[in-house]
């Protein structure tokens, strides 16, 4: 899974949702301050599609470790059970 993370008003912001206000024509974006409130994307393609609509350079896509549910930046390790699931380096040591 993947999340979109960036900076909003000098704080970490996790993308949650966007909606169009039909009365004003403005697109409003919703953000969360925690990963629990973030929208999770099943594929990198889905995350890229949403990120391209955000049109904001400060936001990037990050993977989520399926074991510890945290975002990781470093090179992923592979789960030994199936030899294909990518996990964070912290969980690969356990």
N, C-alpha and C positions, 0 to 999 in steps of 0.2 A: 504494500500500500504506500501511498505518497500523500504529502501535504504541501501546501503552498505557504511559504513563510517570508515575511518581509519586515520592513520598518514603517511604522505609522506614528507620527508625532513623537519620534525618538524612542519608541517602545517596540518590542517584538510583537508582531501581529500575525495571527494565523488566519488565513482566508476561510470564511464560513459560507457566504452566499452573496448573490447580487439580485437586485430586483429593479424593475422599471416602474417609476411613479408615473402613471398614465396622465395624471392631471398636469404635471410639470414637464414631463419628457426626460427627466433626469434619471440616470442609473445610480442607484445607491448600493454601496458595498458594505457587507457586514463582516466584521472581524472578531476573533476571539483572542483572549490573552493567554489561553492555555491550549495545549495540544488536544485535550479532551473535547474542547468545543470546536475544533477545526473540522472542516470537511475532509473526509478521507477519499482518495481516488484509488480505484482498483488497478488502474494502469497508468503508465507514464504518458500515454497518448491522451487520455482524458484530462490529466493534469495540465499538459501542454496546451490543449484546446482552451481550457479555462484561463490559463495564464496569458495566452495571447489576447484574450478579450479584456483582461485587466489593464493592459497597456501601461504597465508600471515597472520601471527598471529595478526598483528596490526589492522586488519579490522574486523568489526562486523556488524550485521544486526540490524537496528532500524526501528520501525514502524513510519509512518507519519500520523498525525491527518488529517482526511478528511475535517475537518472544517477550521482550521487555516493553514494547510499545513506545519506545523513544525514537527520536529523530537521530540519524547518524550521518556524519559527513565523510568520515574516512572510508577507505576501500572496504567493501563488504566481505564477509567470510561466507562459507557455504555450510549449511546445516548437514551434519553427517548422516542423519536418518535417511534423507532422500537425495543427497548430493546435488540439489538444484536450488533450494530455497535460500535466498540471501538473507543474512542476519548481520547484526552489528558485531564489531570485534570484541566487545565486552562479553556478549553472550557466547561467542565461540570458545572462550576460555573456560566456560563452565561445563 
